[in-house]
């Protein structure tokens, strides 16, 4: 992926290997995106506007989505801090990158 650091996250995602292959995720698996991302059949984003302040399933979904996303971001932050191989872009195929991140998580625990 050749995007400068000033590119919006959703643009960088669209040009990434994961963004290009998101339809290949197994059934029942989804990616979590923050409100800046566009909703997609495989990318779940919180509801916009009043749904976050209203009661009901939209507000519940947005709350739990946000909570889960924060936990995932903290976990990746801990992995990146501990493992130097994650300090820069992994330049390999998507399958190998997944194995590297998985190995870091297993060794961390």
C-alpha positions, 0 to 999 in steps of 0.5 A: 500500500503506497499511501502517505501518512496524511491519507484518511484511514478509510482511504488507506483501508480501501487501498490495503490488501484487507480492504481489497479482500474483505469479501473473502472473510468467512461467513459471520466474520466482520470488521469493526470500523469507527464512524469515519468508515463507510458501512459495508456488508463486511464492515460494521460501523456505529449508527450516526446521529441521534441513534447514539443518544436514543434508547433502543437497539441502535443505541445498544449496538453503537455502545457495544460496538464502541466498547469492543472497538476500544478493547481491540485498539488497546490490545493492538496497542499493547502488542505493538508496544511489546513486539518490534516487528509491529513497529512498521508496516508488515510487508508480506502477504495477508496470510503471513501477516495474520500469522505474525500478529497471531504469534505475537498475541500467543507469545504475549499471553 
